[in-house]
Amino acid sequence: MGNAILQYTVYVGILILLAIPLGKYIKNIMEGNYTILSRWLLPVEKGIYAVLHIDREEQMTWKQYAAAVFVFSLLGILTVFLLQIQQAHLAGNPQHLPNVSWDLAFNTAVSFVTNTDWQAYTGEATLSYLTQFAGLTVQNFVSAATGIAVLFALIRGFIKVKEQGLGNFWVDMTRIIIYILLPLNIVLAFFLVGGGVIQNMHAAETVPLVEPIAVNSDGTVITGAQIDRETGKVTLHGKNIDTAVVVTKQFIPMGPAASQVAIKQSGTNGGGFMGVNAAHPLENPTPFTNLLEMLSILLIPAALCFTFGYSVKNKKQGIAIFAAMFICLIMAVGIMAVSEQAGTSQLVQHGSVNITMVDQAGGNMEGKESRFGIASSVVWAAFTTAASNGSVNSMLDSYTPLGGFIAMLQMQLGEVIFGGVGCGLYGMLAFAILTVFIAGLMIGRTPEFLGKKIEPYEMKWAALICLATPMVILIGSGIAAMVPSVPASLGNTGARGFSELLYTYSSVGGNNGSAFAGFNANTPFVNISTSLIMLVSRFLPIWGTLAIAGSLAGKKKIAVTAGTLSTTNSMFVFLLIMVVLLIGALSFFPALALGPLAEFFGTIR
């Protein structure tokens, strides 16, 4: 137990130590200040402006900024879609993989452009190298940059006084990519390659197994089977199994994985190069690479909290927002850790499974990699569902009911417990505006936040941003539950089956992308319905955030008085957490009661 607690403490401690200086660096980049990389990258930045005819001094109104975001994203969807439906005729396809069906191609294109990275396919068996790195990896960069750019448009709304301009989307994107994302991910990819993650353009290989295995006709391994290497006969407990198939070779995928793995984590994207994502030994081979990838998931979202404080010249405000997110994350990690370490009464019945921590990880190890154990698996699951990052290093469908419940709830809260790069913070700021309004009503004062008066216009958009995720998740999962083909695709029945369905639509609705497994998501209805949900849950909050930013930028600053509600003290942090949890509880408790909570109470004996 002590070792597990030490691991949790180390993960969180390193995250905070790295986030603070990175937050200040990002603030200097977005303000155009000279930094350590300016000497080499400033000529590149100016060259991009010259080639693309970008006026770095141009200021966009919120509607112009939003139009640029939407047009750019639409072009991204079209590009990734075309790459997939034509990949059989393009280079960079050593496996000679066929074209992707139109519905899956559309779903994947929307998924990566919206920073969701939901994958209804097996990466190494479906997409060519060209599609992976020219389509998906590029979108991992630009979708992450889009979220950060929108956040800075909102920050400028708080800073500016009686102005209309929120900056230039094209300038913001250029700076974010070349000064922040590219340098960070070049370094991260370098260390990942050193740690054993593959990075090549070789075709996949087939290699002999050290020991042959016997499988049934459906591919299930026959545990305990004896194989006669000379005759090829398979026996189990002395009986011949004539239908068994002896497997002597293994398929080993190759490709440019490290470059995609780096940005999929640091950009809170999550789409795996391999089908089993970060559980694959060539995508996440060791505890060292696991630590690097896990820290990179929350590094930029955590740093942006401090960036926000530095930018609005109120460091305490950034710390307060960080504290609210951090407390929620720690609670999530704690509940998941205790639940997975304790297991369930069914797991230990009759002493058939030893879940003690004597000389082993103990607890519920089903679906978890032995090289990571429970501590690293739980922290990863908590980090990825707190951020809008869908990568997994363990099978979430094998978690205990409460463990799966917490993972699901973090997404349903709107991915604001750090959340995706940029989008998590502007989502939390919408909750902060809502909290200020509620607190203002309680004390009879006009709500103010960072010197700007919060009026009905901002409140309407803030409420819509906060309710966008619950709205699309509940409507989408409700409709899906009534479509006969959807329940038929579930791997389980009852409460567990409903959890699989609810998790799927929570994942896409929260722009997360992780999967509960046990659900065949690659059907035309699911592909199209989840695509529409991803589009709404990504771009409705963006539109609302930019509308709020435009309104705030046009307002005057209000002087702080003795009666001004403090938004940096512990009381505000508490109120902010309660508002976030209250909206999540009111929105999702009935659905959660039918899924993970019903399953949890069913396991109590």
N, C-alpha and C positions, 0 to 999 in steps of 0.2 A: 504493500500500500504506500509506504514511504517513497519508493521509487516512482510510482505513478504520480504522486503529488509533486515530486520534484520535476518530472517531465512537464506537467501542466504549468508549473511556475516558470520554468525556463522558456517555454514557448511564448508565454504572455510577456515575460520580461524583455526578451530580445525584440519582440514586436514593438514595444513602446520605445525602447532605446533607438531603434532605427527610424521610427515614424516621426519623431520630433525634428531631427535635422532635415529629413526629406521634406517635411511640411514647409519649412522655411525656404528650402531650395525651390520648390514648386511655386511658391509665392513670388520669388524673385524672377523666375522664368516668365510667369504670366504678366508681370508688370514690365517686362522688357529690360530688366536690370542686367548688368554684366555679371556673369557667373564663371565658374571654373572651366566650363566647356565652351564659353563664348568665343575664345580665341580660335578654336577649330571649327565650330559649328555656325558661327555668325555668317561667314561667307556662303555657307550652304543655304541658310535661311534666306539671305538676300537673293541668291540665285533662283530659289523656288519662286519668290515673289516676282522676279523679273520674267521668268519663263511663263508663269501663269497670269501675268499682268494683274497682280494683286496690289492694291493700294493699302499699305499697312496703316495709314492714318485714317482710312475710311471708318466711319461709325455706322453700324446698322441699328435700325429700330428693332423692337422685339419681333415684329411681324416679318421683317426682312431676315432677321437671324433665324426665325423658325422656318421660313421658306427655304433658306440655305440648308438647314438640317434635313428637311424632308426630301428635297431634290437630291441631295448627296446620298441619302439612305436609299432612295428609290433606285438610283443608278447602281448602288451596291447590290441590291436584291436582284436586279436584272443581270448583272455580271456573273454573280455566283450561280444563278439559275442556268444561264447559258453554258457555263463551264461544265456543269453536271450533265445536262442533256446532250452534250456533244463530246464528252471526254473520251469516248471510244475512238474518235477520229483525230484526237489531238496528241501531241507529244507528252512525255512524262508519264507514261502508262505502261511500265514494264510487265505488269500482271495481265495486261490486255483486258481490263475490266470493262463491262458493257456500260452503255449509257444508263443514267438513273431515271426512273419513272418520273413523270411530270409532277405528280402530287408530292412525292418525297423530295424532289429537287426544289420545289417551291417551299416546302416546309423547312428544309435545311437552309436555303437562302435567307428566308425570313428569320430563322433562328439565330444565325450568326450576325446578321446585320443589326438585330435588336439586342445583341449582347447576351442572348439567352443560351445559345449553343445546345439546345435540346437536340438529341441525336436518336432518331428512330431507325438507325442503321448501324452496321458494324464497320468502323472506319477502314480497317486494313483490307476488308473484303468488298468494299463498295465504292470507295473514292480513289481516283488516281493520285499520284504524287502532285501533278500539276494542279488538280482541283484542291488538294489539301493546302499547298503552300501559296498558290496564287489567288485562290478564292478564300479559303477559311482563315488562314493565318493573316492575310491582309485585313480581313474584316475584324479579326481579333484586335488588331491595332486601331483601326479607324473607329470601330464601335465604342471602344474604351475611350478614345480621344473625344468622341462626340459627347459622352457623358460628362467628362471633365470640362469641356467647353461650355456646355449648358450651365453647369455649376458656376463657372466664372461669370457668365452673363448675369446670374442671380446675385453674385457677390457685388458686381458693379452696380446693380440696382440698389443695394444698401449703401454703397459708397457715394454714388453720384447724387447731386442736388439739382433739381429742376433741369434735368437734361433728358434727351430722348435716346441717345446712343448707348448701346450695350457692348461695344467692341465690334470686332470683325471675326466672323466665324472662321474664315479661311486662314487668317493670321493665328487665331487660337489653335486650330487644328495643326498647323505647321509647327508651332512652338512645342505643343504637347508631344507630338510624335518624335521630332528630331532631338529635343533636349531632355525629354523625360522617358518616354517609352522605349525608344531605340537603344540608348545607352544602358538603361537598366536591364533590358532583356538580352542584349549582347553579352553582358557580364554573367547574367543568370544562365543563359544557354551554355556558355563556356564551362561553368562549374557543373552543370548537369551532364555535359558530355564527359567531363573528367570523372563524374560519379557513375558512369556506365549507361546513360541514356543514349540511344542510337541516333546518329545523324549522318545519313548517306543517301545515295540515289540508287543503291543496288536493288535488284529484283529480290523478292522473297525467296527464302531457301527452304529446302526440305532435308532434314537431317535425321540420322538413325537415333532411336531412343537407346538409352543405356540399358533399360530393361523393357521388354515388350509388355503391353497391357491387354487385357481382354475386355471387350465391350459388348453390350447387347445390340440388337438391330437398330435401336433408337439412339445409340451412341453413349448410353449410360455405362460407366465403368463397373465391372463386376468385382466388388470388393472381396478379397481373399481367394480369388481364382488362382489355380495352379496351371501353368502353361508348360507343355513339353516342347522344348525348342526344336527338337528333331522332327517330331511328327506334327506339331502345331495343334495338338489336341488340348482342349480346355476342360478342366475338372473343377468342381466345387464340392467340398466335403465328400470326395470320392466318387461323385457322379459326373458323367460326361455331359457337357453342354454343347450340343451340336449346333445351336444357332449362334453361338458366340463368334465374334470376329476378333482376330488378333491384330493389334496395331503395332507396327514396328518403326514407323517414321512419324516425325512431327513437323508441322508447318511453322516456320519462323519468319514473321513479318520483318521487313526492312523499311527504310525510308527516312526522310528528314523530320524526325520526331522532336528532337530537343528544341529546335527553333520554334515549333508550335507549342510545345509544352510550356516553355518560358512565358510567352505572352498569354497563353490560355489561363495561367495562374495569376500573373501580375495584373492582367487586364480584367480580372474577375469574369472571364468568359466561361471556361470549364470544358469545352469540347475536346474530347480525347482523340489522339491520333490512332489509338487502338480502341477496339470495341469495349474492353473492360476498363478503359481509362487508366487512372493512376494506380490501379491494382496490378497492372501488367508489369512484369519484371524488366521489360525493355523501356518502359516509360517512367518507371519509378522504382529502380532496382534495390535501393538500400535505405537504411534509416537516415543517412546523410542527405540523399536527394529528397527524401520525404520531408525532412526539416526545411530544406530550402524552398520546396514547392509550397509547403504549408504556410510559411512565413510570408511568402510573396503574395499569397491570396489576399491577406488583409493589410499588407504594407501600405499601398497607396490609399485605400479608403480611410485607414487610421491617420495617415499623414495629412490628408485633406482636411481633417478636423482642425489640426493645428494651422494649416494653411489659411483656413477660414478666419481663425482668430487673428493671425498676423495681418491678413488683408484688410479686415474691418477695423484694425487698430484697437482690438479688444481681445487680448490673449485669453482672458478669463472666459469669454464667450465660447471660444473654440474648445477650451478645456471642459466647459460645462456640457457641450454637445458630445464630446468624446466620452466623458464620464457616464452620461446616460446610455450611450451605446455599449460601453465597456461593462457596465453593471449588468445589462441584459445578457451580454455574451457570457459573462462569468456564471450567471444563473443557469443559462442553457447548458454550458459545459458541465456544471456541477450535477444537474439532474440527469443528463445523459450518462455521465461517468458512473454515478451511483447505480443507475438502472442497469447498465450493461455489466457492471461488476457483480451485481447481485443476481442477475439472471432472472429466471422465473421458476415457480414451483414445479412446473412440468419438466423443466430442463434437468432438475436434480432428483426427480422422483425415483425412489428405490435405489438411490445412489448410483444410477447408471452413468452419470456424467460428473466428473470431479471438477468443481468450479472454485476450489480453494486456490490461494495465491502462493502455495508452497512450491518453489522451484518451477513455476509456470505463470503465465499471464492470468489464468483463472477466469471466472466470469463467463459471460456469453461470447465465446469465440467463434460461433457459427457465422460464416460469411466474412470473417476477418482474416487478413494475411498474418501468418505466424511471425513474419519478419517485422511487423509493426506492433502487434499486440493490441490490447484494448485502449490504452492511453492514447497512442498516436492515432488510432482509428477514430476514437471519440472526438478528439480535438479537431481532426480533419473534417469530420461530419458537421461539427458545430460551426467551424470556420466557413465551410463552403455554403451552408444554408443560411448563415448570417450574411455573408456576402452573396451577391447574385452569381455565384460560381458553381457550376454543375458538376465539377470533377469529383470523383469518388475514389477512395482507396480501400473501401469495404462495401459489402452488399447491404444497403439500407433495408431491404426487405427482410433481412435476417435479424434486424435489431429488435429488441424487446418492444412491447407496445408503447411504453413511455418514451423510450429512446426515439422511436419513429415519430411519436407525437410531437416532441420538441423540435425535431428537424423540420417537420411539416409546419408547425406554428411559426417558426422564424421566417419562413417564406411568406406565410399568410399575413404577417404583420406589415407587409409591403417592402420587404428587403431593405429596411432602414436601420437594422442593427449592424452598422457599417455599410452593408449593402454593396452594390456595384460601384466601380470607380465613378465618382461624380454623382451618379443618380441616387446612390444611397444617402448622400449628404443633403442633396436638394429635396429628397423625400422627407428626411428627418426635419429639415427646416420648415417644411409645410406643416408637420406636426407641431413644431415649435410655435408657428404663427397661430395654429389652432389652440395651443395651450395658453398663449398670451391672451387670446380673445376670451377663453373660458375664465381665466384668472381675473381678467379685467371686469367681467360681469360679476364675479364673486365679491370684488372690493369696490364696485361702482365707479370704475375709471375707464376712460377711453384706452383701449389696448395700444401699446407701443412696443416696437421691437427694433433695437439698434438705432434709436433716434427717428424712426419712421412710424407714422400713425397707421395702424392697421384698420382698414375700413371695409365695408361690405364687399367691395370688388375683390380685394385680396382674400377675404374669408371664403367667398364662393369658390374661387379657384383652389385654395388650400384644402377645402373640404372635398372637392372633386379629386384632387391628387391623392388624398388619404383614402378615399373610398374606391378609387379606380381598381386597385388590386382585388379587394373583396368582391366587387361587382362582377368582374370578368371571371374570377375563379368560381364563384357560386353559380352564376348563370351557365358557364361552360360545362361544369361538372354535372349540373342538374339536367341539362339537355342530353349530355352524353349518357347519363344513367338510363335515359328513356329510349335510347337507340339500341335495338336488340343485338346488333353485332358487337357493341362495346362490352357489355357484361360477358358475352361469350368469349371475349379475348382475354379475360382475367385469368390469372394463374391460381387464384384462390376464391372461395366463396365466403359468404357471411361478412363479418366486420372486417376481416383482413382483405377481402376482395374489394370492399368499398374503400378501404384505406389506399389500395393501389390506384384506384380511379381518382380519388380526391387528391392524392399526392401528385399524380400526373398533371392535373389541371392547376394545382397550386404551384407546381414547378414552372410551367409555362406562363402562368399568370403573374408570377413573381419575377419573370425573366431570369430564372435560376438555371434550369436545364438538367438538374440531377433527376435520376429515376429511382422509383421504389422497386422496380423490376417486377417480374411476374405478370407483365401486361404487354400484350402484342400491340405496340403503338403504331406500327407501320401499316395502317389501313387508310384508304382514301378519306373516310370521314374524320378520323383522328388527325391525320396530317393537315387537312384543311381547317378544321375547327381550332386546333392548337395554333395554327399559323395566324388566324384572325385574332385570337386572344393575345398572342405575343405582340402583334402590331398595336393593338389598342393599349395594352398595359405599358408599352414602351413610349408611344408617341403622345398619348393623352396627357400624362404627367409632364412631358417635355413642353407641350403647348401651354399647359397651365403654369409651369415654372417661369417660362419666358414672359407670359402675360403679367404675372406678379412682378417680375423684374422690371418690365417696362413701366408699370404703374409706380413702383417704389422710386425708380430713377427720376421720375418727374415731380417727386414731392420734396418739400423742404425738410430740413433737419429740425427736430424738436429738442429743446434743451432738457437735460436731465434735472429733475427736481427731487425734493425729499419724498414726494408722493409717487415717483416713478417706480413701477414694479421691476425689481431686480430679476434679470434673466441669467445671472451667473452664479447664484448661490445654490445651496443644497436643496432648498425648498423647490426651486424651479426644476432642478434635475429630477426630483421626486415626482413633481406634477407631470413632467414630460414623459417619464416612464409610464406613469399611470394612464395617461391619455393613449399612448401607443398600445399598451396592453388591453385597455378597456375597449378600444375600437376593434382590436383583434378578437377579444372574447365575445363581444356582442355580435360580431359578424359571423364567426365561425364555430361558436360553441355547439349549436345544434348539429352541424355536420361532423364535427370532431367527436361528438357523443355517439354517433352512429358508427364511427370507424375505430380509431386507436383507443379511445376511452372505453368503448364497449368491449374491445378485445382485452384491455388491461383488467377490467373488473371480472372478465371471464377467466383470467389466469389465476385469480386469487383463490386459494384453497385453504 
